Amino acid sequence: MKRIFALSIAVAAAAVLSSCVDRANDPLLLSVGTPAQPASVVHPLCVGDANESYNRARQEFEKRERLSNIYTQSAGDNFQEERQAKSQARMTYISCAASQGYKAVY
């Protein structure tokens, strides 16, 4: 009986911890005024917009590389392009959340 009880406590603890890890890197959406939609709806909507913005930025960098064809891509250029694409995606997420009545806190 003790083993079953200990096992059930371990499973419950694992379930609680797994729910914490699932949203560990997600921003906290604080409502500003009275938003029309709940945060659980706004977050996936804004993540989709941010992902599309990131992909669009990466495609633009690839098109510029093909059009210029002057130099080979260096590691520093790749790092700079990745940083710019991530910052564009983050700004898209923040502006999307703001347009829905939320402030994103990281």
VOPAGU-2260 file (C-alpha; in pm, 1 decimal, decimal comma):
REM VOPAGU-2260
SITE   aa  ch    i         X         Y         Z
SITE  MET   A    0       0,0       0,0       0,0
SITE  LYS   A    1     285,6     236,6      81,4
SITE  ARG   A    2     444,7     177,4    -260,0
SITE  ILE   A    3     124,0     258,5    -445,4
SITE  PHE   A    4      81,4     575,2    -239,5
SITE  ALA   A    5     443,5     679,3    -300,9
SITE  LEU   A    6     407,2     605,9    -671,3
SITE  SER   A    7      89,0     812,0    -695,4
SITE  ILE   A    8     262,7    1104,7    -522,2
SITE  ALA   A    9     555,6    1078,4    -764,3
SITE  VAL   A   10     323,8    1073,9   -1066,2
SITE  ALA   A   11     128,8    1372,3    -932,7
SITE  ALA   A   12     451,3    1566,5    -871,9
SITE  ALA   A   13     572,9    1486,5   -1223,7
SITE  ALA   A   14     242,0    1604,9   -1369,8
SITE  VAL   A   15     261,0    1933,0   -1178,8
SITE  LEU   A   16     621,7    1994,2   -1282,7
SITE  SER   A   17     553,7    1908,7   -1646,5
SITE  SER   A   18     279,7    2169,3   -1660,2
SITE  CYS   A   19     528,2    2429,6   -1535,0
SITE  VAL   A   20     791,0    2342,1   -1794,8
SITE  ASP   A   21     541,2    2353,5   -2081,2
SITE  ARG   A   22     504,7    2731,7   -2064,7
SITE  ALA   A   23     842,4    2818,1   -1911,7
SITE  ASN   A   24     962,1    3049,4   -2190,7
SITE  ASP   A   25     627,2    3201,9   -2279,6
SITE  PRO   A   26     572,9    3567,1   -2192,4
SITE  LEU   A   27     318,3    3664,6   -1932,2
SITE  LEU   A   28      30,8    3856,7   -2089,7
SITE  LEU   A   29     -96,8    4131,0   -1860,2
SITE  SER   A   30    -428,7    4281,2   -1957,1
SITE  VAL   A   31    -442,6    4653,8   -2018,3
SITE  GLY   A   32    -797,8    4774,7   -1976,1
SITE  THR   A   33   -1056,4    4517,9   -2080,0
SITE  PRO   A   34    -934,4    4294,7   -2364,8
SITE  ALA   A   35   -1191,6    4137,2   -2594,4
SITE  GLN   A   36   -1028,5    3792,8   -2599,6
SITE  PRO   A   37    -869,0    3586,4   -2321,3
SITE  ALA   A   38    -492,5    3542,9   -2309,1
SITE  SER   A   39    -524,2    3174,3   -2398,2
SITE  VAL   A   40    -662,3    3280,7   -2738,4
SITE  VAL   A   41    -431,5    3577,1   -2796,8
SITE  HIS   A   42    -104,6    3390,9   -2731,1
SITE  PRO   A   43    -137,2    3128,6   -3010,4
SITE  LEU   A   44    -263,0    3397,0   -3248,9
SITE  CYS   A   45      38,0    3618,2   -3183,4
SITE  VAL   A   46     283,1    3326,0   -3191,9
SITE  GLY   A   47     157,0    3240,3   -3539,5
SITE  ASP   A   48     208,6    3599,3   -3654,1
SITE  ALA   A   49     558,0    3607,1   -3502,7
SITE  ASN   A   50     655,0    3277,6   -3667,3
SITE  GLU   A   51     538,6    3406,9   -4004,1
SITE  SER   A   52     735,5    3727,5   -3952,0
SITE  TYR   A   53    1049,1    3527,2   -3866,6
SITE  ASN   A   54    1010,6    3306,9   -4174,7
SITE  ARG   A   55     952,7    3610,7   -4396,7
SITE  ALA   A   56    1269,1    3778,7   -4265,2
SITE  ARG   A   57    1476,6    3464,5   -4326,2
SITE  GLN   A   58    1340,4    3438,0   -4681,5
SITE  GLU   A   59    1430,4    3801,2   -4748,8
SITE  PHE   A   60    1787,5    3739,6   -4633,9
SITE  GLU   A   61    1812,1    3435,4   -4862,0
SITE  LYS   A   62    1680,4    3637,2   -5157,9
SITE  ARG   A   63    1934,8    3912,0   -5091,9
SITE  GLU   A   64    2214,2    3654,4   -5088,5
SITE  ARG   A   65    2101,4    3509,9   -5421,2
SITE  LEU   A   66    2062,6    3852,6   -5581,9
SITE  SER   A   67    2394,5    3994,5   -5466,1
SITE  ASN   A   68    2603,7    3678,9   -5524,7
SITE  ILE   A   69    2909,1    3887,5   -5434,3
SITE  TYR   A   70    3040,0    3712,9   -5126,7
SITE  THR   A   71    3006,0    3387,3   -4943,9
SITE  GLN   A   72    2809,6    3383,6   -4622,5
SITE  SER   A   73    3023,8    3408,9   -4310,1
SITE  ALA   A   74    2934,8    3295,5   -3959,0
SITE  GLY   A   75    2910,7    3657,3   -3842,6
SITE  ASP   A   76    2661,1    3741,1   -4114,8
SITE  ASN   A   77    2452,5    3436,5   -4027,4
SITE  PHE   A   78    2450,8    3539,3   -3662,4
SITE  GLN   A   79    2348,6    3894,5   -3752,6
SITE  GLU   A   80    2067,4    3775,8   -3980,2
SITE  GLU   A   81    1937,2    3534,7   -3716,4
SITE  ARG   A   82    1942,5    3808,8   -3454,1
SITE  GLN   A   83    1753,4    4047,9   -3679,9
SITE  ALA   A   84    1493,0    3784,2   -3768,9
SITE  LYS   A   85    1438,2    3697,7   -3401,1
SITE  SER   A   86    1404,4    4062,3   -3302,0
SITE  GLN   A   87    1155,2    4118,4   -3583,8
SITE  ALA   A   88     951,6    3819,6   -3463,2
SITE  ARG   A   89     960,5    3948,3   -3105,7
SITE  MET   A   90     842,3    4294,8   -3209,3
SITE  THR   A   91     563,4    4136,1   -3413,9
SITE  TYR   A   92     453,7    3936,9   -3108,2
SITE  ILE   A   93     461,3    4243,9   -2883,0
SITE  SER   A   94     264,2    4456,6   -3129,1
SITE  CYS   A   95      10,0    4177,1   -3182,7
SITE  ALA   A   96     -40,6    4137,4   -2807,5
SITE  ALA   A   97     -71,9    4514,4   -2768,0
SITE  SER   A   98    -332,3    4533,0   -3042,4
SITE  GLN   A   99    -535,0    4269,0   -2857,3
SITE  GLY   A  100    -521,4    4463,0   -2528,6
SITE  TYR   A  101    -230,4    4290,1   -2353,8
SITE  LYS   A  102     121,7    4379,5   -2248,8
SITE  ALA   A  103     379,9    4103,6   -2293,6
SITE  VAL   A  104     617,1    4069,1   -1998,1
SITE  TYR   A  105     921,5    3844,9   -2044,3
